[in-house]
């Protein structure tokens, strides 16, 4: 790797050389030579798995659209993709067949921070009760926060996301918002959140804290400091029900349907076997019932 120390500033590709910035330095590297058969089977499988993890991270970020602008640092996307990839690699299946399981998602995503410059100093708990989510903040949690200068209130927002990393589905289910003055006390109990109706999905709970300032004219201004905007994942709840395995279909006894332009094949069925008449035993009389006429007609005299 070459480092440019002169006054010239280059970025991009020049021939077979690529100039890029790393921190405050301008670096240069050669263009890698890719050939049609240069990648091995293992490399292709690893690339496919990383693409699957990156797609799951993108779906998760898109599900958060519509909430407050999520405070994030410049490396948040790479950290989220790396977290998803570590969850996928924990699957015991062979390479190329691994998927992101709910248990691996719980171990990897819990306590993930979207903004590394804001460190949470409170522990928030989340429990599921009869199809609803209960958020509990610790006692005197407002006084424990590291408030920036000129902040007067703190806004709390909790969102519940239903995620199925196997099929690539992630959507927002419910949100709750509250605003608390810094000089006031709060019970620490937020309104209940609706749990995802499908009990086979994983529930991801996201917490956001944002410090604001209220002016005398009633205008509200958000804090511009990165340390005043906290956003993290507080809990990942496993599915309540598991997917049932598909039942094997039994072969049908019906004749196959006729193809267009062909006549259906006639299926002959065997007639039931009729047992032969049993002869009467000797010494016994058999009663023979003669058929009776339907009507009686008088004979002429």
C-alpha positions as CSV (number, residue, x, y, z in Angstrom):
1,X,0.0,0.0,0.0
2,X,1.4,3.4,-1.1
3,X,0.7,6.6,0.8
4,X,0.7,9.9,-1.0
5,X,2.4,12.6,1.1
6,X,2.6,15.4,-1.4
7,X,0.1,18.2,-2.0
8,X,-1.8,16.3,-4.7
9,X,-5.1,14.8,-3.6
10,X,-6.6,12.0,-5.6
11,X,-9.6,9.8,-5.1
12,X,-10.8,7.1,-7.5
13,X,-9.3,4.9,-10.2
14,X,-6.5,5.8,-12.5
15,X,-5.7,2.9,-14.8
16,X,-4.8,-0.1,-12.6
17,X,-4.4,2.1,-9.5
18,X,-7.1,3.0,-7.0
19,X,-6.7,6.1,-4.7
20,X,-8.8,6.2,-1.6
21,X,-8.9,8.1,1.8
22,X,-8.1,6.4,5.1
23,X,-8.5,8.9,7.9
24,X,-6.4,11.9,6.9
25,X,-4.2,10.0,4.5
26,X,-4.5,9.3,0.8
27,X,-3.6,5.7,0.0
28,X,-3.1,3.8,-3.2
29,X,-3.5,0.2,-4.2
30,X,-3.5,-1.9,-7.3
31,X,-6.6,-3.1,-9.1
32,X,-7.3,-6.8,-8.2
33,X,-7.3,-9.1,-11.2
34,X,-10.5,-11.1,-11.2
35,X,-10.9,-14.1,-13.6
36,X,-14.1,-16.0,-14.4
37,X,-12.9,-19.1,-12.5
38,X,-10.8,-17.4,-9.8
39,X,-13.3,-17.9,-7.0
40,X,-13.5,-21.3,-5.4
41,X,-16.8,-23.0,-4.3
42,X,-16.1,-22.1,-0.6
43,X,-15.5,-18.4,-1.6
44,X,-18.8,-18.3,-3.5
45,X,-20.7,-19.8,-0.5
46,X,-19.1,-17.3,1.9
47,X,-20.0,-14.4,-0.4
48,X,-23.6,-15.6,-0.6
49,X,-23.9,-15.9,3.2
50,X,-22.5,-12.4,3.7
51,X,-24.9,-11.1,1.1
52,X,-27.8,-12.8,3.0
53,X,-26.7,-11.2,6.3
54,X,-26.4,-7.8,4.6
55,X,-29.9,-8.1,3.2
56,X,-31.2,-8.9,6.7
57,X,-29.5,-5.8,8.1
58,X,-31.0,-3.7,5.3
59,X,-34.5,-5.0,6.0
60,X,-34.1,-4.2,9.7
61,X,-33.0,-0.6,8.9
62,X,-35.9,-0.1,6.5
63,X,-38.4,-1.3,9.1
64,X,-37.3,1.6,11.4
65,X,-38.2,4.2,8.7
66,X,-41.0,6.4,10.0
67,X,-39.7,6.7,13.5
68,X,-37.5,9.5,14.8
69,X,-34.3,9.9,12.7
70,X,-32.1,7.2,14.2
71,X,-28.9,8.8,15.5
72,X,-26.1,6.7,14.0
73,X,-22.3,6.9,13.5
74,X,-20.5,6.4,10.2
75,X,-19.8,2.7,10.9
76,X,-23.2,1.7,12.0
77,X,-24.1,-0.1,8.7
78,X,-20.9,-2.2,8.7
79,X,-21.3,-3.0,12.4
80,X,-24.9,-4.2,11.8
81,X,-23.9,-6.3,8.9
82,X,-21.1,-7.8,10.9
83,X,-23.5,-8.6,13.7
84,X,-26.0,-10.3,11.3
85,X,-23.1,-12.3,9.8
86,X,-21.9,-13.5,13.2
87,X,-25.5,-14.7,13.9
88,X,-25.6,-16.6,10.6
89,X,-22.2,-18.3,11.2
90,X,-23.4,-19.6,14.6
91,X,-25.7,-22.0,12.7
92,X,-24.3,-25.6,12.9
93,X,-25.3,-26.4,9.3
94,X,-22.6,-26.6,6.6
95,X,-21.4,-23.6,4.8
96,X,-23.9,-22.4,2.1
97,X,-26.9,-23.9,4.0
98,X,-26.8,-21.8,7.2
99,X,-29.6,-19.4,8.1
100,X,-30.2,-16.9,10.9
101,X,-32.0,-18.6,13.7
102,X,-34.1,-16.6,16.4
103,X,-31.8,-17.8,19.2
104,X,-28.7,-16.5,17.3
105,X,-30.5,-13.3,16.6
106,X,-31.2,-12.8,20.3
107,X,-27.6,-13.4,21.3
108,X,-26.2,-11.1,18.6
109,X,-28.6,-8.2,18.5
110,X,-29.3,-7.6,22.2
111,X,-27.7,-4.3,23.4
112,X,-26.7,-3.3,19.9
113,X,-26.2,0.5,19.7
114,X,-26.9,2.5,16.6
115,X,-24.8,5.4,18.0
116,X,-21.5,4.3,19.7
117,X,-21.0,7.9,21.0
118,X,-24.0,7.6,23.3
119,X,-23.6,4.9,26.0
120,X,-26.7,3.9,28.0
121,X,-26.3,3.9,31.7
122,X,-29.7,2.5,32.6
123,X,-31.0,-1.0,32.3
124,X,-34.5,-1.3,30.6
125,X,-36.4,-4.5,30.9
126,X,-39.1,-5.8,28.5
127,X,-41.6,-8.7,29.3
128,X,-44.4,-10.2,27.2
129,X,-47.7,-10.8,28.9
130,X,-50.9,-12.0,27.1
131,X,-50.0,-10.6,23.7
132,X,-48.7,-7.3,25.0
133,X,-45.2,-5.9,25.8
134,X,-44.5,-4.2,29.1
135,X,-41.5,-1.8,29.2
136,X,-40.1,-1.0,32.7
137,X,-37.5,1.7,33.3
138,X,-35.4,1.7,36.5
139,X,-36.3,3.8,39.5
140,X,-35.1,7.5,39.2
141,X,-34.0,6.8,35.6
142,X,-34.3,10.5,34.6
143,X,-31.7,11.6,37.2
144,X,-29.3,8.8,36.1
145,X,-29.0,10.1,32.5
146,X,-26.0,12.1,31.4
147,X,-27.9,15.2,30.1
148,X,-26.2,17.6,27.7
149,X,-26.1,21.3,28.2
150,X,-29.3,23.4,27.9
151,X,-31.5,20.2,27.8
152,X,-34.9,20.5,29.6
153,X,-36.8,17.4,28.5
154,X,-36.1,13.9,27.4
155,X,-38.2,12.1,24.8
156,X,-38.6,8.3,25.1
157,X,-39.7,6.1,22.2
158,X,-40.0,2.4,22.1
159,X,-40.8,0.4,18.9
160,X,-41.6,-3.3,18.5
161,X,-40.5,-5.0,15.2
162,X,-41.6,-8.4,14.0
163,X,-38.7,-10.1,12.2
164,X,-38.3,-13.4,10.3
165,X,-34.8,-13.6,9.1
166,X,-35.4,-16.9,7.3
167,X,-37.9,-15.4,4.8
168,X,-36.5,-11.9,5.0
169,X,-39.6,-10.3,6.5
170,X,-39.3,-7.4,9.0
171,X,-42.0,-4.8,9.8
172,X,-43.0,-2.4,12.5
173,X,-45.8,-3.5,14.8
174,X,-46.3,-0.9,17.5
175,X,-44.7,2.2,19.0
176,X,-45.1,4.3,22.2
177,X,-43.8,7.8,22.9
178,X,-43.5,9.8,26.1
179,X,-41.9,13.1,27.0
180,X,-40.6,13.8,30.5
181,X,-39.2,16.9,32.1
182,X,-35.7,16.5,33.6
183,X,-36.7,18.1,36.9
184,X,-39.8,15.9,37.3
185,X,-40.2,12.3,38.5
186,X,-41.4,9.4,36.4
187,X,-42.9,6.1,37.4
188,X,-40.7,4.2,34.9
189,X,-43.7,2.4,33.4
190,X,-44.6,3.1,29.8
191,X,-47.9,2.3,28.1
192,X,-48.3,-1.3,26.9
193,X,-47.2,-2.2,23.4
194,X,-49.0,-4.6,21.1
195,X,-47.1,-7.8,20.5
196,X,-46.9,-9.2,16.9
197,X,-50.1,-11.2,16.1
198,X,-48.1,-13.9,14.5
199,X,-46.5,-15.8,17.4
200,X,-44.0,-17.6,15.1
201,X,-42.0,-14.4,14.5
202,X,-39.2,-12.9,16.5
203,X,-39.9,-9.6,18.3
204,X,-37.1,-6.9,18.4
205,X,-37.6,-4.0,20.8
206,X,-35.8,-0.7,20.1
207,X,-35.4,2.1,22.6
208,X,-34.6,5.7,21.7
209,X,-33.8,8.6,24.0
210,X,-33.5,12.1,22.7
211,X,-32.8,15.2,24.8
212,X,-34.6,18.4,23.7
213,X,-34.8,22.0,24.8
214,X,-38.1,24.0,25.2
215,X,-37.9,27.7,24.7
216,X,-40.0,30.3,26.4
217,X,-42.1,30.7,23.2
218,X,-43.0,27.0,23.2
219,X,-40.6,26.0,20.4
220,X,-38.8,22.7,20.9
221,X,-35.3,22.1,19.7
222,X,-33.4,18.8,19.6
223,X,-29.9,18.5,21.0
224,X,-27.3,18.6,18.3
225,X,-24.7,16.7,20.3
226,X,-24.2,13.0,19.4
227,X,-24.0,12.1,23.1
228,X,-27.6,13.4,23.6
229,X,-29.2,10.9,21.2
230,X,-29.3,7.3,22.3
231,X,-30.7,4.4,20.2
232,X,-30.2,0.8,21.0
233,X,-31.9,-2.6,21.0
234,X,-33.0,-3.5,24.6
235,X,-34.6,-7.0,24.0
236,X,-35.1,-9.7,21.4
237,X,-38.0,-12.0,22.3
238,X,-38.1,-15.5,20.8
239,X,-41.2,-16.8,19.0
240,X,-43.9,-18.3,21.2
241,X,-44.8,-21.0,18.7
242,X,-42.6,-23.1,16.4
243,X,-43.4,-23.9,12.8
244,X,-45.0,-27.2,12.4
245,X,-43.4,-29.6,9.8
246,X,-45.3,-30.1,6.7
247,X,-47.2,-33.4,6.5
248,X,-46.5,-35.7,3.6
249,X,-49.3,-36.1,1.1
250,X,-50.7,-39.5,0.6
251,X,-51.1,-40.8,-2.9
252,X,-54.6,-40.3,-4.3
253,X,-56.7,-43.3,-5.3
254,X,-58.5,-41.3,-8.0
255,X,-57.6,-42.0,-11.7
256,X,-55.3,-39.4,-13.3
257,X,-57.0,-36.7,-15.3
258,X,-56.9,-37.0,-19.1
259,X,-54.5,-34.9,-21.0
260,X,-55.8,-32.4,-23.6
261,X,-56.3,-34.2,-26.9
262,X,-56.3,-37.7,-25.4
263,X,-59.2,-39.8,-24.2
264,X,-59.2,-41.0,-20.6
265,X,-58.2,-44.5,-19.9
266,X,-61.0,-46.7,-18.8
267,X,-60.4,-48.5,-15.6
268,X,-62.1,-51.9,-15.3
269,X,-63.2,-52.9,-11.8
270,X,-63.5,-56.5,-10.8
271,X,-67.0,-57.8,-9.9
272,X,-67.5,-59.0,-6.4
273,X,-67.1,-62.8,-6.1
274,X,-70.5,-64.5,-5.5
275,X,-70.2,-67.7,-3.5
276,X,-71.8,-70.9,-5.0
277,X,-75.2,-72.1,-3.7
278,X,-74.8,-74.5,-0.9
279,X,-76.9,-77.7,-1.4
280,X,-79.4,-78.6,1.3
281,X,-78.5,-81.3,3.7
282,X,-80.3,-84.7,3.2
283,X,-83.3,-85.2,5.4
284,X,-84.2,-81.6,5.6
285,X,-86.9,-79.8,3.6
286,X,-86.3,-76.6,1.9
287,X,-89.1,-74.1,1.7
288,X,-89.6,-72.6,-1.6
289,X,-91.6,-69.4,-1.6
290,X,-93.5,-69.0,-4.9
291,X,-93.9,-65.4,-6.2
292,X,-97.3,-64.0,-5.6
293,X,-99.1,-62.2,-8.3
294,X,-99.5,-58.5,-7.9
295,X,-103.4,-58.7,-8.6
296,X,-106.2,-61.2,-8.6
297,X,-108.5,-61.6,-11.6
298,X,-111.8,-63.6,-11.4
299,X,-112.0,-66.5,-13.9
300,X,-115.2,-66.6,-16.0
301,X,-117.8,-69.1,-14.7
